[in-house]
Amino acid sequence: MSLDFYTIDDFEIEDKTVLVRVDINSPVDPNTGLLLDDTRIKLHAGTIKELSDKGAKTVVLAHQSRPGKKDFTTLEQHAEALSNILNHEVRYVDDIFGSNARNAISLMQKGDVLLLENVRFYSEEILKREPELQAETHMVQKLAPLADYFINDAFAAAHRSQASLVGFAFKVPSGAGRVMEKELKALYNAVNNVKKPCVYVLGGVKVDDSIMVMENTLENGSADYVLTTGLVANIFLLGAGIDIGSYNSEFVKKKGYWGYVKKAEELLKKFDGKIKIPVDLALFIDEKRVECDVSQLPNEPIYDIGTETIKQYAEIIRSAETLFANGPAGVFEMEDFNIGTEDLLNAIASSPGFSIIGGGHLAAAANQMGLSGISHISSGGGASINLLAGEKLPVVEVLREVASRDAHPTS
């Protein structure tokens, strides 16, 4: 399938300076500040290694968390981890586009890899603006003249129109890295070749994203059934008129999702029988898992879907030809409440249909379980769910625009 944009294969990169944007945003221990997981670093290491092996001077741009969060920190540890994974020195500079960064770039030799500081330390990176405007930011204006090419490999952030993600494409010949290329091939192929029945399993706490996907896919007929879990299920239980208790209702309000209850009610009526809600739930009572029918819920925290719901959902999953899943079914970090998430993932893995798991927590759970039957595990939850919902991804649109504009990328 043609993706209508350039990749690494379209550029002659030997002895050229290549800016590569990756997404190595990683879990950090809030107490020690140490990296807890290097999965995303390993994921992008392949693209970085290929560029280095082909003789490029590879300048890596990346972010870690966002301002105000406990894990908003420098990329020094990321450079160390990347060096170990590549078995190749990755120099780190605590500067983004100042004289220290620009001087470090100018001194690079063939095969060198340099990681610049967390791009979100720069305030303009957080601003949401049209891609053309992002090209005029100080970061792009200062770094673009030093680069021969720009490679965007940050699929997990492809739904964001930020300076380091979309700005450089207007100044430097640009293309997709291997992670971006692989993700888009898999997702577009699935979206454009949906086999029926098609089932969406939507959970986790990002209710707005799930409802957007649900509405679009049911409206256009691509989804036959939507199975709700997690906080998404709680919203739809409320929409169905079921009392989930004041504790759980307050949690919905605290998250800012109470306004979606009315929307859930409307969708349940409009797509009668297609949106499935739990028939039983697992609650956290006296430090234990206690399962209750939804008609008899006590005022206790809901932490997972129940056994009967798992059974009903698994039956629908195993009959599907196409499966998309995003978000865990409950508080899967706790042993007693990972049953729903793990059982549904096992059902997806054992289904003969084509299956895609969105990024984030569900992808982490699937990887931890070592499942082999899932067709594609995405690195980006937000990006993949936006794409599946029919939304345009700013990064992809810019790459396409560049390809249609620049007939000769290597010139």
C-alpha positions in Angstrom: 0.0 0.0 0.0 1.3 3.4 -0.9 1.6 5.8 2.1 2.2 8.9 0.0 5.2 10.1 1.9 9.0 9.7 1.9 10.9 7.3 4.2 14.6 6.8 5.0 14.9 4.8 1.7 14.3 8.0 -0.3 17.3 9.9 1.1 21.0 9.7 0.5 22.1 10.2 4.1 25.7 9.3 4.2 27.7 12.1 5.8 24.5 14.2 6.1 23.1 15.7 9.2 19.7 14.1 10.0 17.3 15.4 12.6 15.2 12.5 13.9 12.2 13.0 16.2 11.4 10.0 18.3 9.0 9.3 21.2 11.1 7.9 24.0 8.8 9.2 26.8 9.3 6.6 29.5 8.0 5.8 33.0 10.1 7.4 35.7 10.1 6.5 39.4 8.6 9.6 41.2 10.7 9.0 44.3 14.1 8.3 42.8 13.8 9.9 39.4 15.2 6.8 37.7 13.9 5.4 34.4 11.7 2.4 35.1 11.3 1.0 31.6 13.2 1.4 28.3 10.6 -0.2 25.9 10.1 2.9 23.8 13.9 3.6 23.7 14.4 0.1 22.3 11.6 0.6 19.8 13.3 3.7 18.2 16.8 2.3 18.5 16.3 0.5 15.2 15.7 3.7 13.3 18.6 5.5 15.0 21.0 2.6 14.4 20.1 2.4 10.7 20.8 6.1 10.3 24.1 5.9 12.1 25.2 2.7 10.3 24.5 4.4 7.0 26.9 7.2 8.0 24.5 9.9 9.0 25.2 12.4 11.7 22.1 11.7 13.7 20.7 14.4 15.9 17.8 13.1 18.1 14.9 15.2 19.3 12.6 13.8 22.0 10.4 14.8 24.9 9.8 13.4 28.4 6.4 14.0 30.0 5.2 17.6 30.3 5.5 20.7 32.6 4.0 20.2 36.0 4.4 16.4 36.1 6.7 14.6 38.4 8.4 12.7 35.6 9.1 16.0 33.6 12.9 15.6 33.6 16.0 15.8 31.4 17.0 13.2 28.8 20.4 12.4 30.3 19.3 8.9 31.5 17.7 8.3 28.1 21.0 8.9 26.4 22.7 6.4 28.7 20.0 3.8 28.0 20.2 4.4 24.3 24.0 4.1 24.3 23.7 0.7 26.1 21.0 -0.5 23.7 22.9 0.6 20.6 26.3 -0.4 22.0 27.4 2.9 20.5 28.1 6.2 22.3 25.1 8.6 22.3 26.3 12.0 23.4 23.8 14.1 25.4 23.8 17.9 25.5 21.6 19.8 28.0 20.5 22.3 25.4 17.9 22.3 22.6 18.8 24.9 20.1 21.2 27.3 21.9 24.9 27.7 21.1 25.9 24.6 23.0 23.5 22.4 21.0 24.4 24.0 17.6 28.1 23.8 18.3 27.8 20.1 19.3 26.0 19.4 16.0 28.6 21.2 14.0 31.4 19.0 15.5 29.7 15.7 14.6 31.3 13.1 12.4 29.9 10.3 10.3 28.0 7.8 12.4 27.8 10.0 15.5 24.6 10.1 17.5 23.6 13.2 19.6 20.6 13.5 21.9 19.4 17.1 22.5 17.6 18.1 25.7 13.9 17.5 26.3 12.1 19.6 23.7 9.3 20.4 26.1 11.7 22.4 28.3 11.1 25.0 25.5 7.7 26.7 26.0 6.8 27.1 22.3 6.8 23.3 22.0 3.7 23.1 24.1 1.7 25.6 22.0 -1.0 24.1 19.8 -0.8 25.9 16.4 -1.1 25.2 12.7 2.0 23.4 11.3 3.0 26.3 9.1 3.2 28.5 12.2 5.3 25.9 14.1 7.8 26.2 11.3 8.5 29.8 12.4 9.4 28.9 16.1 12.9 29.6 17.4 13.7 25.9 17.6 13.0 25.2 14.0 14.6 28.5 12.8 17.8 27.7 14.7 18.1 23.9 14.0 16.8 23.6 10.4 19.7 25.4 8.8 22.1 22.7 10.3 20.1 19.8 9.0 20.0 18.1 5.6 17.0 15.9 6.4 14.3 15.5 9.0 13.0 12.0 9.9 9.9 11.8 12.0 9.6 8.5 13.9 7.4 9.6 16.7 4.2 7.8 15.8 3.0 7.9 19.4 2.9 11.7 19.2 1.6 11.9 15.6 -1.8 13.4 16.7 -0.1 16.5 18.1 0.7 19.6 16.1 3.8 20.7 18.0 7.0 22.5 16.7 9.4 19.6 16.9 6.8 17.3 15.2 5.5 19.3 12.3 7.7 22.5 12.0 10.8 21.1 10.4 9.0 19.5 7.4 8.5 23.0 6.0 12.2 23.8 6.1 14.0 20.5 5.5 13.3 17.5 3.2 11.4 15.2 5.4 10.2 11.6 5.7 9.1 8.8 8.1 11.2 6.7 10.3 10.8 2.9 10.5 8.5 3.0 13.6 6.2 5.5 11.9 6.3 3.6 8.6 5.4 0.2 10.2 2.6 1.7 12.4 0.9 3.5 9.5 1.2 0.5 7.1 -0.5 -1.8 9.7 -3.2 0.7 10.8 -4.2 2.0 7.3 -4.2 -1.6 6.0 -6.6 -2.6 8.8 -8.8 0.4 8.4 -9.0 0.1 4.6 -9.6 -3.7 4.7 -12.0 -4.2 7.5 -13.4 -7.8 7.5 -16.7 -8.4 9.3 -17.7 -8.8 12.0 -15.6 -6.0 13.3 -15.4 -5.6 17.1 -14.0 -2.7 19.1 -13.0 -3.2 22.8 -12.8 0.2 24.4 -11.7 0.8 28.0 -9.3 2.7 30.1 -9.9 6.3 31.4 -9.7 8.3 28.2 -13.5 8.5 27.7 -13.5 11.3 25.1 -11.3 9.4 22.7 -13.3 6.2 23.1 -16.6 7.9 22.5 -15.2 9.6 19.4 -14.1 6.2 18.0 -17.4 4.6 18.9 -19.6 7.2 17.3 -17.6 7.4 14.1 -17.2 3.6 13.6 -20.8 2.8 14.4 -22.0 5.7 12.2 -20.0 4.6 9.2 -20.8 0.9 9.7 -17.3 -0.3 10.1 -17.9 -1.5 13.7 -20.5 -4.2 14.4 -20.1 -4.3 18.2 -18.4 -2.1 20.8 -17.5 -3.8 24.1 -17.1 -1.2 26.9 -14.8 -1.7 29.9 -12.9 0.5 32.4 -14.2 4.1 33.0 -15.8 4.0 29.6 -18.1 1.2 30.8 -19.0 3.2 33.9 -20.1 6.2 31.8 -22.3 3.9 29.7 -23.7 2.1 32.7 -24.8 5.6 33.9 -26.2 6.3 30.5 -28.2 3.2 30.7 -29.7 4.4 34.0 -27.8 2.1 36.3 -26.7 3.4 39.7 -23.0 2.7 40.0 -22.8 4.3 43.5 -21.8 7.8 44.6 -18.1 6.9 44.9 -17.9 5.9 41.2 -20.1 8.8 40.1 -17.9 11.3 41.9 -14.9 9.8 40.2 -16.5 10.3 36.8 -17.2 14.0 37.8 -13.6 14.4 39.1 -12.2 13.3 35.8 -14.4 15.8 34.0 -16.5 13.3 32.1 -19.9 13.8 33.6 -21.0 15.6 30.4 -20.5 12.4 28.4 -23.2 10.5 30.4 -26.0 12.1 28.3 -24.0 11.3 25.1 -23.7 7.7 26.2 -27.5 7.5 26.7 -28.0 8.8 23.2 -25.6 6.4 21.6 -27.1 3.4 23.5 -30.5 4.3 22.0 -29.2 5.1 18.5 -27.1 2.0 18.2 -29.4 -0.4 20.2 -27.7 -3.7 20.8 -24.4 -2.8 19.3 -22.8 -1.2 22.4 -22.3 -3.8 25.1 -22.0 -2.8 28.8 -21.0 -5.0 31.7 -23.5 -7.2 33.4 -21.3 -7.6 36.5 -18.3 -5.8 38.0 -15.5 -6.5 40.4 -15.4 -4.1 43.3 -12.6 -3.3 45.8 -14.1 -4.2 49.2 -12.1 -4.8 52.3 -8.9 -5.1 50.3 -10.4 -7.9 48.2 -12.1 -8.5 44.8 -15.8 -8.9 45.2 -18.0 -9.4 42.1 -21.5 -8.0 41.9 -24.3 -7.9 39.4 -24.8 -4.4 38.0 -28.3 -4.3 39.4 -27.1 -4.7 42.9 -24.0 -2.6 43.2 -22.9 -1.4 46.6 -21.3 2.0 47.0 -17.7 0.7 46.6 -15.0 1.4 44.0 -15.3 -0.4 40.7 -11.9 -1.9 39.7 -12.7 -4.4 37.0 -15.3 -6.1 34.9 -16.8 -9.3 36.3 -16.6 -13.0 35.3 -19.9 -13.2 33.4 -19.1 -10.0 31.5 -15.7 -11.5 30.6 -17.4 -14.6 29.3 -19.9 -12.7 27.2 -17.3 -10.4 25.8 -14.8 -13.2 25.0 -17.5 -15.0 23.0 -18.1 -11.9 20.8 -14.3 -11.4 20.5 -13.6 -15.0 19.3 -16.2 -14.6 16.5 -14.7 -11.4 15.1 -12.8 -11.1 11.9 -11.3 -7.7 12.8 -10.5 -6.5 16.3 -9.4 -3.2 17.7 -8.7 -2.8 21.4 -7.7 0.2 23.5 -7.4 0.7 27.2 -7.4 -1.8 30.1 -10.6 -3.3 31.5 -9.7 -2.2 35.1 -7.0 -1.5 37.6 -4.7 -4.1 36.0 -1.7 -3.1 38.0 -3.3 -4.8 41.0 -3.2 -8.6 40.9 -6.8 -9.2 41.9 -8.1 -6.8 39.3 -6.0 -7.7 36.2 -8.4 -10.6 35.4 -10.6 -8.7 33.0 -7.7 -7.1 31.1 -5.7 -10.4 30.8 -8.7 -12.6 29.9 -9.8 -10.2 27.2 -6.3 -10.0 25.8 -6.1 -13.8 25.8 -9.4 -13.9 23.9 -8.1 -11.4 21.3 -4.8 -13.4 20.9 -6.7 -16.6 20.4 -9.2 -15.1 17.9 -8.5 -16.1 14.3 -9.3 -12.5 13.2 -6.9 -9.6 12.5 -6.2 -7.8 15.8 -4.7 -4.4 16.7 -4.0 -3.3 20.3 -3.7 0.4 20.9 -0.7 1.7 22.8 -0.3 2.8 26.4 -1.4 0.5 29.3 -3.1 -2.2 27.2 0.0 -2.5 25.0 2.2 -2.7 28.1 -0.1 -5.5 29.5 0.0 -7.4 26.2 3.8 -7.2 26.0 4.1 -8.2 29.6 2.0 -11.3 29.0 4.2 -12.2 25.9 1.2 -12.8 23.7 2.0 -14.0 20.2 -1.4 -14.1 18.6 -2.0 -10.4 18.3 -1.5 -9.1 14.8 -0.2 -5.6 15.7 0.6 -3.9 19.0 0.7 -0.2 18.5 3.3 2.1 20.2 0.8 5.0 20.3 -2.6 4.9 22.1 -3.7 8.4 21.3 -2.4 8.4 17.7 -3.8 5.0 16.9 -7.2 5.7 18.4 -7.4 9.0 16.5 -6.6 7.3 13.3 -9.1 4.5 13.9 -11.7 7.2 14.6 -11.1 8.7 11.1 -9.3 11.7 12.5 -6.4 13.2 10.5 -3.0 13.0 12.2 -1.1 16.4 11.8 2.3 14.7 11.5 1.1 12.4 8.7 -0.7 15.2 6.9 2.5 17.3 6.9 4.6 14.4 5.6 2.2 13.9 2.8 2.2 17.6 2.0 6.0 17.5 1.8 6.0 14.5 -0.5 3.5 16.1 -2.9 5.5 19.3 -2.9 9.1 18.0 -3.2 9.4 15.8 -6.3 13.1 15.2 -5.7 13.8 14.6 -1.9 17.5 13.9 -2.3 18.4 17.0 -4.2 
